């Protein structure tokens, strides 16, 4: 009798433990799936106070293009306005921004460059499947993103033709990259329109 009771208590305790662990695992998966999404469907970069200030000379880098393996130096990208977009293969919002980014770059006459944080093969797949026609560079360790103080993907950094930071852009609503909405330090010092800032 005692053995039977002990068996049932152990059996129930084991199933309670399994259910608890399953719920914990589901919560972890849910949070990872949300990835970079913040509260209310917004995606935010680093704290605004931690971003590179407008007018700051942007960090330089040297990294391979994900499809060809050709090493690109940031110095080769200077001379015209550039929109750097930090993406990652695990980021759901990063897979649906190419068209909107290209339209924005046409409007402000800027070059579009994506920096992909992740394994080379995963970034190559992201480039082929979701960012066709866009120069995608590898930021495997995230060192380039760190130098720009970017902690969430996708985050866009608009640079002028002298490689100075103009502003940071973040998606307002996932998966759309709301480039008309900007998180930018020192906006009052930037002038009235984006087009004049790019010249």
TAPE-V158067 format. One record per run of one state. SS is the DSSP state (~ for helix, > for strand, _ for the rest). FROM is the first residue (numbers start at 1). TO is the last residue. If there is no record, write none. Layout:
BEGIN
SS/FROM/TO
SS/FROM/TO
END
This chain:
BEGIN
_/1/1
~/2/34
_/35/38
~/39/41
_/42/47
~/48/50
_/51/56
>/57/57
_/58/61
>/62/65
_/66/70
>/71/73
~/74/77
_/78/81
>/82/88
_/89/91
~/92/96
_/97/97
~/98/108
_/109/110
>/111/117
_/118/119
~/120/130
_/131/134
>/135/138
_/139/142
~/143/147
_/148/154
>/155/159
_/160/163
>/164/170
_/171/172
>/173/173
_/174/175
>/176/176
_/177/181
>/182/183
_/184/186
~/187/189
_/190/193
~/194/198
_/199/199
END
